[in-house]
């Protein structure tokens, strides 16, 4: 017999917005931590989107693929590496297998 509950997987990001208070420099990498939690009673598979060779790749999440057990919580790193001077405003999306996507927004000033 198979036992368990089906349904949508749901994840939570804390915080959902990372606002970097310091002025950043082009070419340097600034790690910022955030928490991801599986709110579901089943395993969740999460994949962070990537923008190869585009300005938006100035922010990436590590690890970019992960599996969360039911109710598991982990701390991930958003690596901010600005490529141009100005305001950095990026939203990255986490695709959740059998669930709604979640978004992480990153804002910073680059000098």
C-alpha positions in Angstrom: 0.0 0.0 0.0 1.1 3.5 -0.7 0.4 6.1 2.0 0.8 9.8 2.0 -0.8 13.0 1.1 -0.7 14.5 -2.4 -1.1 18.1 -3.2 0.7 21.2 -4.2 4.2 21.9 -2.8 4.6 25.3 -1.1 7.8 27.0 -0.2 8.5 30.1 1.8 11.4 32.6 1.4 12.6 34.8 4.2 13.1 37.6 3.4 11.5 37.8 0.0 13.4 41.1 -0.7 17.1 41.6 -0.1 17.9 45.3 0.0 21.7 45.8 0.2 22.4 48.9 2.3 26.0 49.4 1.3 27.2 50.8 -2.1 28.6 47.9 -4.2 31.5 47.9 -6.5 31.5 46.5 -10.1 33.2 43.1 -10.3 33.1 42.2 -6.6 30.9 39.5 -5.1 28.7 40.1 -2.1 27.0 37.1 -0.5 23.6 37.7 1.2 21.8 34.9 3.1 18.1 34.1 3.0 16.0 31.2 4.2 14.0 28.8 2.2 11.4 26.5 3.9 9.3 23.7 2.6 5.8 24.2 4.0 4.5 21.0 2.4 4.1 17.5 3.8 5.9 16.1 0.8 9.4 16.5 -0.7 9.9 19.7 -2.8 12.3 20.1 -5.7 13.4 23.7 -6.3 15.3 25.1 -9.3 16.5 28.7 -9.5 16.3 30.3 -12.9 19.4 31.5 -14.6 20.2 34.2 -17.2 23.4 33.1 -18.9 25.6 36.0 -20.0 23.1 38.7 -19.3 23.2 41.6 -16.9 20.7 39.8 -14.6 23.2 37.1 -14.0 24.7 39.7 -11.6 22.7 37.8 -9.0 22.6 34.0 -8.6 21.5 31.6 -5.9 23.7 28.8 -4.5 22.8 26.1 -4.6 20.7 26.6 -7.7 19.0 23.2 -7.4 17.9 21.6 -4.2 15.5 19.1 -2.7 13.8 20.0 0.6 12.2 17.3 2.8 8.8 18.0 4.4 9.0 21.1 6.6 12.8 21.4 6.1 14.4 24.8 6.3 17.8 25.8 4.8 19.9 28.9 4.5 20.9 29.8 0.9 23.2 32.4 -0.5 22.3 35.1 -3.0 25.6 36.1 -4.6 25.4 39.7 -5.9 28.1 40.5 -8.4 27.3 43.8 -10.2 28.5 44.2 -13.8 27.5 47.9 -14.3 27.3 51.1 -12.3 23.8 52.3 -11.4 20.8 50.8 -9.6 20.6 47.0 -9.5 17.1 45.7 -9.3 16.8 41.9 -10.0 14.0 39.4 -9.4 14.9 35.7 -9.5 12.3 33.0 -9.7 12.4 29.6 -8.0 10.5 27.0 -9.9 8.9 24.5 -7.5 8.0 21.1 -8.9 4.3 20.6 -8.3 3.9 24.0 -6.8 3.7 27.7 -7.5 7.0 29.6 -8.2 8.5 31.9 -5.6 10.4 35.1 -6.2 13.4 36.7 -4.6 14.0 40.4 -5.3 17.5 42.0 -4.8 18.0 45.8 -4.8 21.4 47.6 -4.5 23.3 50.7 -5.6 26.5 50.2 -7.6 29.3 52.8 -7.9 
